[in-house]
Amino acid sequence: MISFREVTKVFGDGPDAVRAVDSVTLDIGRGEIFGVIGYSGAGKSTLVRLVNALERVSSGQLLVDGQDVTAMGEAQLRQLRAGIGMIFQQFNLMNSRTVAGNVAYPLKVAKWPKQKRQERVAELLEFVGIADKARSYPGQLSGGQKQRVGIARALATSPKILLADEATSALDPDTTQDVLTLLKRVNRELGITIVVITHEMDVVRSIGQRVAVMEQGRVVEHGRVYDVFASPRERATRRFVATTLKDRPSPEALERLRHRHPGRMITVGIREGGGKANDLTAVLRAHGVDGTIVFGGITEIDERPFGSLTVELGGDGAAIDALIADLRGTTDVHDLGTAADPRDDPSAVTGDAPPGSAGDDPPRGPADPYGPAIDAIRRHGGPR
C-alpha cells in the first residue's frame, strides 16, 4: 500500500539543513497495522506526513496505493488525501462544533448531500461507541471520547489508509487500550491499512503486526513485531524492548541480586517453540541442578509467549555447564556468572534514550489536513 524508495526529507538549506528523513526504503503492506517507533527527533512524524504530502519529499520516490506521490500536483494530492484519514495526539477537534458536526465536517468539505452526511455520521458514531454523544461538544468529553470522535472523523470519507500520529500519548493506560482495541477493530472489519507513529513500544506490542524503528532519520531495524522483540539488533531497539517488558535486570539491579544470591545466574529467553518455563523445569531436574527464579517477566506478543527469566543455579559446576549447553539448544541463554566472577548481560540496557535523540522533529506544516479549510472559514467570520 505504501512504498518508500530512498526517500529523504530535508528542512532548511546549507549548514543549517536538517535531514529529518534520511534515505528510507520501506514497504507497508495493504491491510496491515504497521508501527513506526522512535524517540523524539527520530523523524517518525515527518515520515508519516510525507505519506499524505503534508510535507513533500526532498528526494527519492514514494508510492501510495500504486500512485507516485512525488510526481503529483496539488489537484491530484487533494484527491489522494481524500483516501487517507489521520488522527492526532491532541485530537484537533473544533470546539465550536458538536461531536456530530466534527465528524460531518470532512463530508461537508467533500460536498456530500445533507441527508447522506447525517446517515454517515450516525453510522460512524455507532461504530466508535459514542452515538449518545452526538450533540455534545468536545469540552464535555473525556480524552478517550475525544479520540473516538477523531477516529470517526478520520473514517468519514472511507479512507484506505489511516495515519495515527501519537494517537494515544495523551491518554491514560486504560483509555489507551480501549482506543487500540478500536483501531484493531477498524483494521479487522474495514480492512484499512493503519500506520501507527509512537514512541511507546507497548503500543506496538499491543497492536502492531510489523514495526520499523527509526533513529536520526533512518530506519535502523524493521520486521515482524515478534521477531523484533525476540532478537533486537540495534541499541535503540533493545532500549524500547527493555522499557516495555522490564523482564531483564538492569546492570544495577543485577549487582543487587548478586549480593542476595551467591549462586551462578543465567537469563533464559521464553519463546514460542522453545525455552518454555516447563522446559526449564525439566532441564533442571534432568541435570540435578537447583534453580530459583530471581527476576523476569512473560507476556504475549502477537498472541505468542515472550519474555525471560533470570535464575540462580546451585549445584555441581560441570552439571550447570551441561544444563546451560542443553538450554542453548532451544533458546537464548546468557550466563551472568557469580558475585565472585560476574559477567555482563549483553542485552541489558540503561538510560531512557540514545545520544542525539533530544528535541522534537523539525518545524512542520499544518497539523491537520483540514487546517487550511478551517482557517478559510475563520478568515470569513465563520465559527471558531
Disulfide bonds with the S-S distance in Angstrom:
none
